[in-house]
Amino acid sequence: MPTYLQIIQIVLSVLLIIFIILQNKASALGGVFGGETNVYQSKRGVENFLHWGTVVLAILFVVSSVVNLLG
């Protein structure tokens, strides 16, 4: 069982890194076409998906780490 948990942790960590990198690139691309302002805007579309995907992946990674530690 620990081997499966380690594989799951590796996959979750790679996905988490990808989501974080894509999240940073998505916010930077808005300024290229003059879309970046100092006014707060709600996240929509891909930005919203990346935000909540990052949150879910982080929670899953922490849970799998705790399970791996206790198991």
LINWOTA-V790703 format. One record per pair of residues at least 12 apart in sequence whose ideal C-beta (glycine too) atoms are under 10 Angstrom apart, sorted by the first residue. I is the first residue (numbers start at 1). J is the second residue. D is the distance in Angstrom with one decimal. If there is no record, write none. Layout:
{{I/J/D} {I/J/D}}
//
This chain:
{{1/67/9.5} {1/68/9.5} {1/71/6.6} {2/67/9.8} {2/68/6.7} {2/71/6.4} {4/68/9.8} {5/64/6.1} {5/65/8.9} {5/67/6.4} {5/68/4.5} {5/69/9.7} {5/71/6.8} {6/64/9.2} {6/68/7.0} {8/60/8.5} {8/61/9.1} {8/64/5.4} {8/67/9.2} {8/68/8.6} {9/60/9.5} {9/61/6.8} {9/64/5.2} {9/65/6.6} {9/67/9.5} {9/68/6.5} {11/57/9.9} {11/60/10.0} {11/61/9.7} {11/64/9.6} {12/57/5.9} {12/58/8.8} {12/59/9.9} {12/60/5.6} {12/61/4.5} {12/62/9.5} {12/63/9.5} {12/64/6.2} {12/65/9.1} {13/57/8.8} {13/61/6.3} {13/64/9.5} {13/65/9.7} {14/57/9.9} {15/53/8.3} {15/54/9.3} {15/56/10.0} {15/57/5.5} {15/60/9.1} {15/61/8.8} {16/53/9.1} {16/54/6.8} {16/56/9.7} {16/57/4.5} {16/58/6.2} {16/60/8.7} {16/61/5.9} {17/57/9.5} {18/50/9.7} {18/53/9.7} {18/54/9.8} {18/57/9.3} {19/49/9.2} {19/50/5.7} {19/51/8.9} {19/52/9.8} {19/53/5.3} {19/54/4.6} {19/55/9.5} {19/56/9.3} {19/57/6.0} {19/58/9.0} {20/50/8.6} {20/54/6.2} {20/57/9.1} {20/58/9.3} {21/50/9.9} {22/46/8.3} {22/47/9.6} {22/49/9.8} {22/50/5.7} {22/53/9.2} {22/54/9.1} {23/43/9.7} {23/46/9.4} {23/47/7.4} {23/49/9.8} {23/50/4.5} {23/51/6.8} {23/53/8.8} {23/54/6.2} {24/50/9.6} {25/50/9.6} {26/43/9.4} {26/45/9.4} {26/46/6.1} {26/47/5.4} {26/49/9.8} {26/50/6.2} {26/51/9.5} {27/43/9.4} {27/47/7.2} {27/50/9.4} {30/47/8.8}}
//
